[in-house]
Amino acid sequence: MHIQIINFNLDGIGRSEYDQVCDDLAQTFADVPGLISKHWLANDGTNTYGGVYVWESKDAYEAFIASELFAAVGGNPALANVSSLDFDVIEAPTRITRGM
C-alpha cells in the first residue's frame, strides 16, 4: 500500500464550479488501475483543496504520476501551488488502527 497527498489552491474558479468538476471526474479517477480510494479534500477557509490517494502499491502510484491524467491535473490553470507527496505505509500499526 502507498499513500499520495495532493494539495492546491483554486485560482479563478469558485467552490461550486470546483465541486462540479470533481463530480465529473470522480469516475475517471475510480477507473485508474491500482487506486484503492481517493478522498477529496476541501478547506474553503484557506483555499486549500486536494486529495488523499490510497494505492495498492508504489508501482501503481508511479504509473499514475507518469499518466496523462496526472499531467492534466498538474497543468490545470485553475489549480495553483500544486504539491504532490507520497508515503510508504507502516503496516503493523496501520492494521491495528483499521487502515488496512
JOCORWO-V797280 format. One record per residue. N is the residue number from 1. OMEGA is omega in radians with two decimals (none if undefined). D_FIRST is the distance of its C-alpha to the first C-alpha in Angstrom with 2 decimals. Layout:
BEGIN
n->{N:N}
omega->{OMEGA:OMEGA}
d_first->{D_FIRST:D_FIRST}
END
This chain:
BEGIN
n->{1:2:3:4:5:6:7:8:9:10:11:12:13:14:15:16:17:18:19:20:21:22:23:24:25:26:27:28:29:30:31:32:33:34:35:36:37:38:39:40:41:42:43:44:45:46:47:48:49:50:51:52:53:54:55:56:57:58:59:60:61:62:63:64:65:66:67:68:69:70:71:72:73:74:75:76:77:78:79:80:81:82:83:84:85:86:87:88:89:90:91:92:93:94:95:96:97:98:99:100}
omega->{-3.11:-3.10:3.04:3.08:3.11:3.07:3.09:3.04:3.05:-3.12:3.09:3.04:3.13:-3.09:-3.10:3.09:3.11:3.12:3.13:3.10:3.11:3.12:-3.12:-3.07:-3.02:-3.12:3.09:3.10:3.13:-3.11:-3.12:-3.14:3.08:3.12:3.10:3.12:3.00:3.08:-3.07:-3.03:3.08:2.98:-3.09:-3.09:3.13:-3.08:3.13:-3.10:3.09:-3.11:2.97:-3.09:3.07:-3.07:3.07:-3.06:3.06:3.10:3.11:3.09:-3.11:3.06:3.12:-3.09:3.05:-3.02:3.05:3.13:3.12:3.12:-3.14:3.11:-3.12:-3.12:-3.11:-3.10:3.10:3.13:-3.12:3.07:-3.10:3.03:3.10:3.11:3.09:-3.05:2.90:3.11:3.04:-2.88:-3.01:3.14:3.10:3.07:-3.14:-3.12:3.02:3.10:-3.13:none}
d_first->{0.00:3.80:6.96:10.34:13.64:16.75:20.20:23.69:27.23:29.26:32.31:35.13:33.58:33.53:31.08:32.55:32.28:28.67:27.87:29.52:27.50:24.26:25.67:26.64:23.27:21.02:21.30:20.74:17.30:16.67:17.58:15.17:13.44:9.69:9.82:8.98:11.19:13.27:15.34:18.61:20.23:23.94:26.27:29.70:31.42:29.73:29.18:25.46:23.08:19.65:16.26:12.89:10.35:7.01:5.57:4.67:4.71:6.96:9.75:9.36:9.46:12.36:14.06:14.17:15.70:18.17:19.14:22.38:20.79:19.12:22.49:24.41:22.65:23.12:26.68:27.74:30.89:30.38:27.31:28.24:26.52:23.14:20.40:16.78:14.60:11.07:9.27:7.08:6.17:9.11:8.38:12.11:13.43:10.63:11.59:15.15:14.90:13.51:10.19:8.60}
END
